């Protein structure tokens, strides 16, 4: 009987079948532009497409899309194996981190687009 929870968790991980959350009327969708992220509430999900234009400090970078730029935090272990420079288009997924003097994006996943 003790193996049932372990079997269930293993099955969910293997199939990727985790609850996605509420998506019906009134649900807040993922933010898709820098300008919207600058106004979003803390922990709002974001999916941004653009370029990482420069490093600000360890694990902190400036990200830019057609609507502006914002600071993003990317943990070393979240970088893809493909090299990224200021010319390469990327898609970032993460959430807004509301701070005292503005907002940053805490990045969970990076996808290289070109």
Order of alpha helices (4+ residues) and beta strands (2+ residues): alpha-alpha-beta-beta-beta-beta-beta
